[in-house]
Amino acid sequence: GNVINGDGCNSLCQVEVGYSCSGGTITTKDTCSTICGDAKRQEPSESCDDGNVINGDGCNSLCQVEVGYICDDGNVVNGDGCNNICQVEVGQSCTGGTISTKDTCSTICGDARRLPTEICDDGNVVNGDGCNNICQVEVGYSCTGGTISTKDTCSTICGDAKRLPSEACDDGNLINGDGCNSLCSVEAGYSCTGGTISTKDTCQFLCGDARRQAPSEICD
């Protein structure tokens, strides 16, 4: 009933590849539909075509992707995002697959699951909390505890000569009694200044605070 290409019956009234047309008579037009199971995916009516009409193998008898079968990265290797039965693996996202192109899979940063390709994953994509938006550990932090099912916990590294906002001081060591203690808190009778994310603090005693710091103060 038309001369449109791409609907199963082309402008020359020839059946197009991947289609079946039936019902046409001298008085009635043909109805064309895609052939499910012919190993040719016709978009948009078919979301998959694996060359058969068997249910339970990922692509059902109506050429629709079954639950859990949503990727094909061109191999049957496990651990690369799309496993050997074309299921997206935990912590991964696979996109880009079409009738002629494979999926590209990558880890999901910020999903609270640390995979081997991630240095850390603290369950978000916020910068400045130790694990940044591309799941790399930020300067001055240590992130531990992350597994495929648990997120990392990140904390500042006290004593690394980098003062972060959560630290009152950082003099480059964990020695108590030098002004900045092992918890990166300023000790009584001292003042610590100069610390930044890239430089350590210098601590000195406070003369006149009614606390004699021996041996550096003879009196106070």
N, CA, C and O of each residue as an XYZ file, in Angstrom:
880
protein
N       0.792     -1.222      0.000
C       0.000      0.000      0.000
C       0.818      1.262      0.000
O       0.253      2.348      0.132
N       2.142      1.171     -0.144
C       2.995      2.359     -0.223
C       4.298      2.002     -0.922
O       4.551      0.836     -1.228
N       5.114      3.004     -1.170
C       6.418      2.759     -1.814
C       7.550      3.193     -0.878
O       8.579      3.707     -1.317
N       7.335      2.975      0.400
C       8.322      3.348      1.418
C       9.283      2.182      1.644
O       8.856      1.045      1.848
N      10.575      2.473      1.606
C      11.577      1.472      1.941
C      11.711      1.345      3.454
O      11.500      2.312      4.186
N      12.061      0.151      3.918
C      12.342     -0.047      5.328
C      11.170     -0.545      6.135
O      11.281     -0.695      7.351
N      10.035     -0.810      5.484
C       8.874     -1.323      6.214
C       8.565     -2.773      5.863
O       7.510     -3.300      6.218
N       9.491     -3.406      5.166
C       9.313     -4.807      4.821
C       9.099     -5.045      3.342
O       9.578     -6.037      2.793
N       8.380     -4.137      2.689
C       8.121     -4.226      1.251
C       8.621     -2.936      0.618
O       8.045     -1.873      0.851
N       9.687     -3.010     -0.182
C      10.331     -1.790     -0.649
C       9.594     -1.114     -1.807
O       8.502     -1.521     -2.201
N      10.229     -0.074     -2.333
C       9.601      0.735     -3.386
C       9.448     -0.013     -4.709
O       8.766      0.452     -5.622
N      10.097     -1.185     -4.799
C       9.960     -2.022     -6.008
C       9.071     -3.231     -5.733
O       9.017     -4.172     -6.524
N       8.363     -3.188     -4.580
C       7.485     -4.297     -4.174
C       8.231     -5.618     -4.027
O       7.739     -6.687     -4.389
N       9.462     -5.497     -3.472
C      10.253     -6.673     -3.141
C      10.334     -6.787     -1.612
O      10.463     -5.785     -0.909
N      10.255     -8.019     -1.120
C      10.362     -8.225      0.330
C      11.785     -7.919      0.776
O      12.747     -8.424      0.198
N      11.911     -7.096      1.799
C      13.235     -6.693      2.283
C      13.828     -7.759      3.203
O      13.115     -8.557      3.810
N      15.154     -7.741      3.283
C      15.876     -8.707      4.119
C      15.410     -8.600      5.566
O      15.320     -7.507      6.124
N      15.119     -9.738      6.158
C      14.720     -9.773      7.561
C      13.229     -9.627      7.770
O      12.766     -9.565      8.909
N      12.477     -9.572      6.698
C      11.020     -9.398      6.796
C      10.278    -10.542      6.112
O      10.823    -11.235      5.253
N       9.038    -10.719      6.510
C       8.104    -11.635      5.863
C       6.819    -10.866      5.592
O       6.314    -10.169      6.473
N       6.291    -10.986      4.390
C       5.063    -10.280      4.021
C       4.012    -11.305      3.578
O       4.301    -12.211      2.796
N       2.820    -11.147      4.080
C       1.770    -12.108      3.750
C       0.402    -11.421      3.745
O       0.241    -10.306      4.242
N      -0.588    -12.135      3.159
C      -1.968    -11.640      3.181
C      -2.390    -10.856      1.964
O      -3.572    -10.555      1.799
N      -1.435    -10.518      1.101
C      -1.760     -9.711     -0.065
C      -2.527    -10.491     -1.124
O      -2.175    -11.626     -1.446
N      -3.564     -9.883     -1.657
C      -4.333    -10.459     -2.766
C      -4.571     -9.361     -3.790
O      -4.032     -8.262     -3.664
N      -5.360     -9.649     -4.779
C      -5.668     -8.644     -5.793
C      -6.463     -7.482     -5.224
O      -6.531     -6.403     -5.812
N      -7.077     -7.732     -4.038
C      -7.892     -6.675     -3.428
C      -7.385     -6.221     -2.065
O      -7.871     -5.223     -1.534
N      -6.431     -6.920     -1.494
C      -5.944     -6.554     -0.161
C      -4.421     -6.421     -0.161
O      -3.727     -7.092     -0.925
N      -3.929     -5.570      0.683
C      -2.490     -5.344      0.764
C      -1.811     -6.382      1.660
O      -2.461     -7.061      2.454
N      -0.509     -6.485      1.514
C       0.289     -7.349      2.393
C       0.506     -6.684      3.744
O       0.506     -5.460      3.873
N       0.689     -7.526      4.732
C       1.154     -7.094      6.047
C       2.553     -7.669      6.237
O       2.765     -8.875      6.116
N       3.499     -6.787      6.537
C       4.901     -7.211      6.670
C       5.346     -7.130      8.123
O       4.966     -6.211      8.848
N       6.138     -8.080      8.532
C       6.691     -8.088      9.890
C       8.098     -8.650      9.861
O       8.482     -9.376      8.944
N       8.846     -8.301     10.873
C      10.218     -8.812     10.954
C      10.194    -10.304     11.221
O       9.245    -10.832     11.802
N      11.245    -10.973     10.791
C      11.380    -12.417     11.021
C      12.246    -12.615     12.263
O      13.467    -12.471     12.214
N      11.607    -12.938     13.347
C      12.352    -13.194     14.582
C      13.048    -14.538     14.466
O      12.439    -15.531     14.067
N      14.337    -14.565     14.820
C      15.089    -15.810     14.807
C      15.924    -16.017     13.567
O      16.471    -17.099     13.356
N      16.031    -14.973     12.733
C      16.823    -15.117     11.502
C      18.221    -14.544     11.639
O      18.949    -14.414     10.655
N      18.600    -14.196     12.893
C      19.939    -13.656     13.193
C      20.166    -12.266     12.598
O      21.306    -11.848     12.393
N      19.085    -11.564     12.326
C      19.191    -10.179     11.835
C      18.263     -9.328     12.679
O      17.043     -9.479     12.613
N      18.836     -8.433     13.472
C      18.020     -7.602     14.355
C      17.468     -6.405     13.597
O      18.228     -5.575     13.099
N      16.164     -6.318     13.512
C      15.493     -5.215     12.837
C      14.967     -4.250     13.889
O      14.011     -4.550     14.605
N      15.604     -3.088     13.972
C      15.161     -2.079     14.924
C      14.050     -1.241     14.299
O      14.060     -1.054     13.082
N      13.088     -0.726     15.076
C      13.026     -0.847     16.539
C      12.187     -2.007     17.053
O      12.084     -2.209     18.263
N      11.589     -2.768     16.150
C      10.658     -3.804     16.613
C      11.344     -4.951     17.331
O      10.744     -5.583     18.199
N      12.590     -5.228     16.984
C      13.346     -6.282     17.656
C      14.438     -5.665     18.522
O      15.235     -4.855     18.049
N      14.467     -6.052     19.785
C      15.558     -5.579     20.647
C      16.736     -6.544     20.630
O      17.812     -6.237     21.142
N      16.517     -7.738     20.024
C      17.591     -8.706     19.868
C      17.167     -9.726     18.810
O      15.983     -9.828     18.491
N      18.107    -10.467     18.274
C      17.822    -11.610     17.404
C      19.042    -12.512     17.442
O      20.078    -12.207     16.850
N      18.902    -13.625     18.146
C      20.047    -14.523     18.342
C      20.015    -15.734     17.417
O      20.743    -16.706     17.619
N      19.151    -15.660     16.392
C      19.142    -16.717     15.408
C      18.235    -17.884     15.724
O      18.242    -18.897     15.025
N      17.439    -17.738     16.798
C      16.475    -18.790     17.113
C      15.273    -18.174     17.823
O      15.268    -16.980     18.123
N      14.271    -18.978     18.087
C      13.084    -18.482     18.803
C      12.908    -19.258     20.104
O      11.790    -19.580     20.507
N      14.022    -19.547     20.743
C      14.018    -20.282     22.007
C      13.984    -19.298     23.165
O      14.780    -18.360     23.218
N      13.064    -19.516     24.088
C      13.018    -18.705     25.301
C      14.063    -19.196     26.301
O      14.407    -20.378     26.328
N      14.567    -18.258     27.130
C      15.487    -18.621     28.201
C      16.947    -18.563     27.829
O      17.803    -18.918     28.639
N      17.254    -18.123     26.624
C      18.660    -18.026     26.229
C      19.111    -16.581     26.096
O      20.183    -16.310     25.555
N      18.301    -15.656     26.586
C      18.664    -14.240     26.558
C      17.800    -13.429     25.624
O      17.464    -12.281     25.912
N      17.441    -14.028     24.500
C      16.589    -13.365     23.509
C      15.386    -14.275     23.284
O      15.536    -15.388     22.779
N      14.191    -13.809     23.657
C      13.046    -14.713     23.644
C      12.442    -14.917     22.254
O      12.975    -14.429     21.257
N      11.330    -15.639     22.203
C      10.711    -16.012     20.934
C      10.066    -14.835     20.212
O       9.647    -14.957     19.061
N       9.988    -13.687     20.899
C       9.454    -12.469     20.277
C      10.575    -11.478     19.959
O      10.335    -10.318     19.626
N      11.803    -11.978     20.073
C      12.992    -11.144     19.821
C      13.069     -9.925     20.741
O      13.379     -8.814     20.310
N      12.779    -10.168     22.011
C      12.950     -9.175     23.049
C      13.972     -9.696     24.052
O      13.986    -10.879     24.393
N      14.828     -8.785     24.517
C      15.869     -9.186     25.464
C      15.235     -9.616     26.782
O      14.398     -8.907     27.340
N      15.639    -10.768     27.264
C      15.121    -11.272     28.528
C      15.864    -10.647     29.701
O      16.992    -10.172     29.566
N      15.210    -10.659     30.845
C      15.777    -10.042     32.049
C      17.151    -10.639     32.353
O      17.315    -11.858     32.407
N      18.131     -9.761     32.550
C      19.485    -10.197     32.889
C      20.408    -10.372     31.707
O      21.619    -10.491     31.888
N      19.861    -10.391     30.480
C      20.682    -10.563     29.284
C      20.706     -9.248     28.514
O      19.878     -9.013     27.634
N      21.649     -8.413     28.853
C      21.589     -7.074     28.282
C      22.947     -6.579     27.786
O      23.191     -5.373     27.770
N      23.817     -7.472     27.390
C      25.106     -7.006     26.880
C      25.712     -8.042     25.941
O      25.344     -9.216     25.965
N      26.634     -7.589     25.127
C      27.475     -8.463     24.316
C      28.719     -7.676     23.943
O      28.672     -6.769     23.113
N      29.834     -8.035     24.568
C      31.080     -7.299     24.355
C      32.023     -8.007     23.394
O      33.201     -7.660     23.299
N      31.507     -8.988     22.692
C      32.304     -9.643     21.664
C      33.167    -10.784     22.142
O      33.992    -11.296     21.385
N      32.988    -11.200     23.405
C      33.744    -12.348     23.894
C      32.931    -13.059     24.967
O      31.859    -12.595     25.357
N      33.448    -14.185     25.437
C      32.768    -14.926     26.503
C      33.672    -15.007     27.730
O      33.707    -16.020     28.428
N      34.395    -13.930     27.973
C      35.306    -13.840     29.113
C      34.567    -13.252     30.308
O      33.909    -12.218     30.193
N      34.677    -13.914     31.450
C      34.118    -13.364     32.683
C      35.075    -12.338     33.285
O      36.289    -12.417     33.102
N      34.501    -11.374     34.006
C      35.324    -10.405     34.716
C      35.628     -9.145     33.951
O      36.359     -8.286     34.445
N      35.081     -9.008     32.742
C      35.341     -7.800     31.953
C      34.093     -6.920     31.822
O      34.061     -5.986     31.020
N      33.077     -7.227     32.614
C      31.862     -6.412     32.611
C      30.666     -7.142     32.059
O      29.556     -7.006     32.574
N      30.882     -7.921     31.010
C      29.815     -8.708     30.380
C      30.264    -10.162     30.400
O      31.240    -10.515     29.737
N      29.568    -11.012     31.149
C      30.091    -12.354     31.369
C      29.841    -13.308     30.200
O      29.387    -12.897     29.131
N      30.143    -14.572     30.421
C      30.108    -15.539     29.322
C      28.705    -15.941     28.883
O      28.542    -16.682     27.913
N      27.689    -15.452     29.600
C      26.313    -15.671     29.143
C      25.620    -14.332     28.885
O      24.399    -14.209     28.973
N      26.449    -13.335     28.562
C      25.954    -12.003     28.159
C      25.100    -11.318     29.211
O      24.118    -10.651     28.887
N      25.472    -11.483     30.458
C      24.845    -10.753     31.550
C      25.815     -9.706     32.058
O      27.012     -9.965     32.189
N      25.296     -8.522     32.343
C      26.130     -7.468     32.911
C      26.534     -7.869     34.326
O      25.693     -8.240     35.146
N      27.823     -7.789     34.594
C      28.329     -8.210     35.891
C      28.147     -7.118     36.941
O      28.025     -5.935     36.622
N      28.133     -7.549     38.201
C      27.941     -6.634     39.320
C      28.989     -5.531     39.300
O      30.182     -5.790     39.144
N      28.522     -4.287     39.463
C      29.436     -3.157     39.511
C      29.857     -2.624     38.156
O      30.728     -1.759     38.072
N      29.246     -3.134     37.091
C      29.634     -2.742     35.742
C      28.450     -2.136     34.990
O      27.290     -2.376     35.326
N      28.768     -1.359     33.982
C      27.763     -0.808     33.076
C      28.239     -1.072     31.653
O      29.402     -0.829     31.328
N      27.334     -1.573     30.796
C      27.678     -1.880     29.407
C      26.749     -1.112     28.470
O      25.527     -1.178     28.607
N      27.330     -0.387     27.523
C      26.541      0.439     26.607
C      27.119      0.364     25.199
O      28.253     -0.067     24.988
N      26.300      0.799     24.240
C      26.791      0.956     22.876
C      26.528     -0.202     21.939
O      26.776     -0.086     20.738
N      26.029     -1.322     22.457
C      25.801     -2.483     21.607
C      24.639     -2.300     20.650
O      23.561     -1.858     21.048
N      24.859     -2.641     19.390
C      23.809     -2.602     18.374
C      23.895     -3.874     17.549
O      24.634     -4.796     17.895
N      23.149     -3.924     16.473
C      23.180     -5.087     15.601
C      24.553     -5.298     14.968
O      24.900     -6.408     14.565
N      25.334     -4.210     14.886
C      26.634     -4.318     14.223
C      27.817     -3.941     15.113
O      28.966     -4.064     14.690
N      27.557     -3.490     16.325
C      28.651     -3.078     17.214
C      28.508     -3.739     18.580
O      27.399     -3.997     19.049
N      29.631     -4.004     19.198
C      29.619     -4.632     20.510
C      29.448     -3.601     21.617
O      29.631     -2.403     21.402
N      29.097     -4.085     22.799
C      29.016     -3.226     23.979
C      30.410     -2.902     24.504
O      31.351     -3.681     24.351
N      30.515     -1.738     25.123
C      31.709     -1.364     25.867
C      31.324     -1.315     27.338
O      30.371     -0.634     27.716
N      32.058     -2.028     28.151
C      31.727     -2.126     29.572
C      32.768     -1.404     30.425
O      33.960     -1.405     30.116
N      32.291     -0.796     31.494
C      33.191     -0.105     32.421
C      32.623     -0.201     33.828
O      31.422     -0.393     34.017
N      33.496     -0.066     34.801
C      33.053     -0.112     36.192
C      32.216      1.119     36.516
O      32.405      2.183     35.927
N      31.297      0.962     37.451
C      30.456      2.073     37.893
C      31.107      2.700     39.113
O      31.057      2.135     40.206
N      31.708      3.847     38.934
C      32.326      4.554     40.060
C      31.228      5.168     40.921
O      30.304      5.802     40.412
N      31.341      4.971     42.232
C      30.377      5.572     43.149
C      29.238      4.674     43.546
O      28.274      5.135     44.157
N      29.324      3.382     43.211
C      28.232      2.465     43.554
C      28.521      1.650     44.814
O      27.818      0.684     45.108
N      29.558      2.044     45.555
C      29.919      1.412     46.832
C      30.429     -0.015     46.647
O      30.340     -0.836     47.560
N      30.964     -0.307     45.462
C      31.587     -1.606     45.205
C      32.946     -1.351     44.569
O      33.019     -0.781     43.481
N      34.028     -1.765     45.234
C      35.357     -1.548     44.667
C      35.767     -2.750     43.830
O      35.961     -3.852     44.343
N      35.894     -2.509     42.528
C      36.342     -3.546     41.603
C      37.842     -3.391     41.338
O      38.416     -2.351     41.658
N      38.482     -4.406     40.759
C      39.940     -4.348     40.558
C      40.424     -3.132     39.775
O      41.552     -2.684     39.978
N      39.593     -2.587     38.882
C      40.020     -1.430     38.096
C      39.887     -0.117     38.854
O      40.337      0.921     38.368
N      39.278     -0.142     40.033
C      39.114      1.061     40.845
C      40.120      1.066     41.989
O      40.376      0.035     42.611
N      40.681      2.223     42.257
C      41.588      2.358     43.398
C      40.783      2.466     44.689
O      41.230      2.035     45.752
N      39.600      3.044     44.584
C      38.709      3.187     45.729
C      37.283      3.361     45.226
O      37.073      3.691     44.059
N      36.309      3.143     46.091
C      34.912      3.452     45.804
C      34.203      3.644     47.140
O      33.963      2.687     47.876
N      33.872      4.898     47.438
C      33.256      5.217     48.721
C      31.750      5.432     48.632
O      31.132      5.936     49.569
N      31.167      5.052     47.510
C      29.720      5.121     47.385
C      29.183      6.426     46.863
O      27.972      6.649     46.884
N      30.066      7.308     46.387
C      29.613      8.567     45.788
C      30.647      9.042     44.774
O      31.713      8.444     44.632
N      30.321     10.120     44.075
C      31.262     10.696     43.108
C      31.594     12.129     43.498
O      31.734     13.007     42.647
N      31.718     12.344     44.801
C      32.043     13.660     45.353
C      33.555     13.798     45.487
O      34.219     12.920     46.039
N      34.092     14.895     44.983
C      35.511     15.175     45.174
C      35.741     15.786     46.554
O      34.873     16.460     47.108
N      36.940     15.532     47.096
C      37.317     16.165     48.352
C      37.023     15.351     49.586
O      37.245     15.830     50.699
N      36.529     14.130     49.431
C      36.245     13.291     50.593
C      37.188     12.089     50.680
O      36.973     11.181     51.482
N      38.226     12.091     49.852
C      39.227     11.033     49.896
C      39.251     10.173     48.660
O      40.313      9.742     48.210
N      38.061      9.920     48.103
C      37.941      9.128     46.871
C      37.193      9.982     45.862
O      36.020     10.291     46.072
N      37.843     10.371     44.770
C      37.258     11.366     43.871
C      36.229     10.783     42.908
O      35.847      9.618     43.020
N      35.793     11.597     41.973
C      34.698     11.201     41.078
C      35.099     10.207     39.983
O      34.258      9.779     39.193
N      36.381      9.843     39.937
C      36.793      8.775     39.024
C      37.413      7.613     39.818
O      38.192      6.816     39.295
N      37.035      7.554     41.096
C      37.438      6.457     41.988
C      38.952      6.324     42.122
O      39.500      5.222     42.107
N      39.613      7.474     42.253
C      41.034      7.523     42.563
C      41.197      8.124     43.958
O      40.471      9.045     44.333
N      42.155      7.598     44.721
C      42.412      8.129     46.060
C      43.032      9.511     45.946
O      43.989      9.708     45.196
N      42.489     10.471     46.688
C      42.975     11.847     46.626
C      44.211     12.034     47.506
O      44.447     11.284     48.454
N      44.981     13.047     47.165
C      46.219     13.341     47.886
C      45.934     13.569     49.369
O      45.037     14.327     49.738
N      46.711     12.901     50.196
C      46.580     13.086     51.637
C      45.582     12.158     52.300
O      45.333     12.272     53.500
N      45.003     11.237     51.535
C      44.001     10.317     52.073
C      44.433      8.857     51.918
O      45.271      8.513     51.084
N      43.841      8.037     52.737
C      43.963      6.592     52.625
C      42.553      6.007     52.631
O      41.732      6.379     53.470
N      42.267      5.095     51.704
C      40.945      4.473     51.613
C      41.098      2.969     51.755
O      41.897      2.350     51.052
N      40.333      2.384     52.662
C      40.447      0.952     52.929
C      39.066      0.328     53.110
O      38.073      1.019     53.338
N      39.035     -1.000     53.002
C      37.816     -1.755     53.309
C      36.933     -2.066     52.127
O      35.979     -2.832     52.261
N      37.221     -1.493     50.966
C      36.373     -1.701     49.806
C      36.524     -3.096     49.212
O      37.635     -3.601     49.050
N      35.386     -3.709     48.889
C      35.358     -4.998     48.200
C      34.286     -4.920     47.115
O      33.708     -3.859     46.881
N      34.028     -6.032     46.464
C      32.997     -6.051     45.427
C      31.601     -5.818     46.010
O      30.655     -5.522     45.279
N      31.484     -5.957     47.339
C      30.174     -5.772     47.966
C      30.148     -4.689     49.045
O      29.087     -4.398     49.596
N      31.291     -4.095     49.350
C      31.328     -3.053     50.385
C      32.127     -1.849     49.913
O      33.059     -1.982     49.120
N      31.757     -0.681     50.404
C      32.432      0.542     50.011
C      33.686      0.785     50.838
O      33.866      0.193     51.902
N      34.546      1.658     50.341
C      35.737      2.078     51.067
C      35.392      3.147     52.102
O      34.434      3.905     51.948
N      36.186      3.182     53.142
C      36.153      4.276     54.116
C      37.461      5.036     53.975
O      38.542      4.454     54.066
N      37.356      6.332     53.753
C      38.549      7.148     53.515
C      38.807      8.077     54.690
O      37.876      8.614     55.290
N      40.068      8.257     55.007
C      40.460      9.162     56.082
C      41.774      9.823     55.726
O      42.549      9.309     54.920
N      42.013     10.967     56.339
C      43.257     11.681     56.075
C      44.439     10.909     56.643
O      44.301     10.158     57.609
N      45.598     11.103     56.035
C      46.822     10.457     56.505
C      47.557     11.452     57.402
O      48.175     12.404     56.925
N      47.479     11.215     58.675
C      48.187     12.088     59.609
C      49.678     11.790     59.543
O      50.093     10.631     59.562
N      50.485     12.856     59.464
C      51.924     12.687     59.463
C      52.554     12.643     58.089
O      53.732     12.314     57.952
N      51.772     12.973     57.062
C      52.321     12.925     55.698
C      52.755     14.291     55.183
O      53.045     14.452     53.997
N      52.799     15.280     56.087
C      53.248     16.636     55.752
C      52.284     17.365     54.819
O      52.678     18.277     54.092
N      51.029     16.955     54.850
C      49.995     17.634     54.073
C      48.816     17.888     54.993
O      48.177     16.945     55.458
N      48.522     19.150     55.261
C      47.404     19.452     56.172
C      46.111     19.593     55.388
O      45.961     20.497     54.566
N      45.182     18.688     55.651
C      43.865     18.737     55.038
C      42.864     19.395     55.977
O      43.152     19.551     57.164
N      41.696     19.785     55.474
C      40.730     20.514     56.309
C      40.353     19.822     57.614
O      40.062     20.495     58.602
N      40.352     18.501     57.636
C      39.965     17.777     58.851
C      41.094     17.701     59.876
O      40.875     17.239     60.996
N      42.296     18.145     59.513
C      43.436     18.118     60.428
C      43.709     19.510     60.979
O      43.694     20.495     60.242
N      43.957     19.580     62.275
C      44.314     20.864     62.884
C      45.761     21.218     62.584
O      46.135     22.390     62.596
N      46.571     20.203     62.315
C      47.978     20.410     61.968
C      48.513     19.136     61.337
O      47.915     18.069     61.469
N      49.628     19.252     60.659
C      50.361     18.100     60.158
C      51.798     18.530     59.935
O      52.111     19.276     59.007
N      52.669     18.038     60.816
C      54.078     18.456     60.768
C      54.981     17.408     60.135
O      56.206     17.501     60.219
N      54.376     16.411     59.502
C      55.166     15.425     58.782
C      55.623     14.252     59.608
O      56.445     13.460     59.145
N      55.113     14.111     60.828
C      55.460     12.948     61.639
C      54.320     12.635     62.612
O      53.334     13.369     62.692
N      54.473     11.545     63.338
C      53.466     11.133     64.322
C      54.029     11.174     65.739
O      53.620     10.406     66.610
N      54.958     12.069     65.948
C      55.622     12.186     67.251
C      54.829     13.114     68.163
O      54.501     14.239     67.787
N      54.528     12.635     69.355
C      53.889     13.496     70.352
C      54.938     14.362     71.044
O      56.091     13.958     71.197
N      54.520     15.567     71.462
C      55.410     16.437     72.219
C      56.175     17.435     71.388
O      57.004     18.174     71.918
N      55.911     17.474     70.064
C      56.606     18.440     69.218
C      55.667     19.528     68.701
O      56.022     20.303     67.812
N      54.465     19.571     69.272
C      53.511     20.610     68.893
C      52.303     20.074     68.163
O      51.185     20.550     68.360
N      52.527     19.082     67.317
C      51.440     18.437     66.567
C      51.498     16.951     66.880
O      52.470     16.282     66.528
N      50.468     16.427     67.537
C      50.560     15.065     68.032
C      50.250     14.009     66.973
O      50.084     14.326     65.795
N      50.176     12.760     67.405
C      49.988     11.641     66.483
C      48.593     11.574     65.879
O      48.337     10.757     64.995
N      47.687     12.430     66.353
C      46.336     12.511     65.787
C      46.152     13.790     64.978
O      45.040     14.143     64.586
N      47.281     14.481     64.736
C      47.268     15.742     63.996
C      46.413     16.813     64.678
O      45.698     17.572     64.025
N      46.507     16.850     65.987
C      45.899     17.917     66.785
C      47.017     18.743     67.410
O      48.054     18.211     67.806
N      46.787     20.051     67.493
C      47.788     20.929     68.088
C      47.841     20.674     69.591
O      46.810     20.632     70.263
N      49.046     20.506     70.102
C      49.214     20.218     71.522
C      49.187     21.506     72.347
O      49.512     22.588     71.857
N      48.794     21.359     73.597
C      48.701     22.503     74.506
C      50.041     23.211     74.607
O      51.084     22.581     74.782
N      49.993     24.536     74.493
C      51.202     25.338     74.618
C      51.933     25.548     73.309
O      53.026     26.115     73.294
N      51.348     25.098     72.209
C      51.995     25.239     70.905
C      51.079     25.943     69.903
O      49.860     25.995     70.062
N      51.705     26.468     68.892
C      51.001     27.025     67.738
C      51.624     26.421     66.485
O      52.847     26.361     66.356
N      50.781     25.977     65.572
C      51.270     25.361     64.335
C      50.718     26.137     63.147
O      49.511     26.367     63.062
N      51.579     26.536     62.242
C      51.164     27.345     61.093
C      51.880     26.887     59.822
O      52.879     26.169     59.862
N      51.326     27.333     58.700
C      51.992     27.111     57.415
C      51.562     25.873     56.673
O      51.940     25.692     55.515
N      50.783     25.011     57.301
C      50.393     23.774     56.648
C      49.350     23.983     55.566
O      48.380     24.718     55.754
N      49.561     23.327     54.429
C      48.588     23.330     53.333
C      48.473     21.903     52.804
O      49.056     20.978     53.370
N      47.733     21.729     51.738
C      47.593     20.394     51.154
C      48.908     19.880     50.580
O      49.051     18.691     50.296
N      49.865     20.789     50.412
C      51.152     20.373     49.855
C      52.347     20.693     50.756
O      53.475     20.327     50.429
N      52.119     21.362     51.872
C      53.234     21.715     52.771
C      52.889     21.395     54.216
O      51.727     21.446     54.619
N      53.916     21.065     54.987
C      53.689     20.714     56.383
C      53.639     21.946     57.280
O      54.072     23.033     56.897
N      53.103     21.750     58.478
C      53.070     22.804     59.483
C      54.414     22.923     60.196
O      55.168     21.957     60.313
N      54.684     24.120     60.659
C      55.806     24.371     61.571
C      55.203     24.744     62.908
O      54.402     25.673     63.002
N      55.591     24.019     63.937
C      55.019     24.241     65.263
C      56.069     24.855     66.193
O      57.249     24.508     66.153
N      55.599     25.768     67.019
C      56.479     26.373     68.023
C      55.685     26.632     69.290
O      54.463     26.784     69.263
N      56.411     26.680     70.403
C      55.722     26.882     71.677
C      55.226     28.311     71.800
O      55.752     29.224     71.163
N      54.211     28.490     72.625
C      53.639     29.811     72.874
C      54.245     30.385     74.141
O      53.939     29.937     75.246
N      55.093     31.364     73.979
C      55.667     32.035     75.132
C      54.623     32.981     75.732
O      54.005     33.764     75.012
N      54.433     32.906     77.032
C      53.489     33.790     77.700
C      52.125     33.189     77.916
O      51.184     33.898     78.271
N      52.000     31.882     77.707
C      50.690     31.253     77.894
C      50.569     30.549     79.238
O      49.637     29.780     79.475
N      51.518     30.826     80.101
C      51.536     30.274     81.457
C      51.825     28.774     81.459
O      51.478     28.063     82.402
N      52.469     28.305     80.379
C      52.872     26.901     80.327
C      54.337     26.855     79.908
O      54.668     27.236     78.785
N      55.218     26.395     80.792
C      56.627     26.324     80.467
C      56.920     25.014     79.743
O      56.789     23.932     80.316
N      57.320     25.126     78.469
C      57.656     23.975     77.670
C      59.165     23.743     77.748
O      59.953     24.411     77.078
N      59.538     22.782     78.582
C      60.950     22.452     78.718
C      61.328     21.508     77.574
O      60.494     20.703     77.160
N      62.528     21.578     77.063
C      63.624     22.486     77.525
C      63.678     23.792     76.765
O      64.565     24.609     77.012
N      62.765     24.008     75.857
C      62.871     25.209     75.008
C      62.559     26.494     75.757
O      63.064     27.552     75.380
N      61.741     26.438     76.811
C      61.466     27.638     77.596
C      62.154     27.526     78.963
O      62.040     26.517     79.660
N      62.866     28.589     79.315
C      63.500     28.632     80.635
C      62.483     29.026     81.688
O      62.566     28.629     82.850
N      61.528     29.815     81.245
C      60.469     30.238     82.160
C      59.244     30.621     81.356
O      59.350     30.842     80.150
N      58.061     30.707     82.000
C      56.847     31.233     81.398
C      55.914     31.630     82.526
O      54.808     32.108     82.274
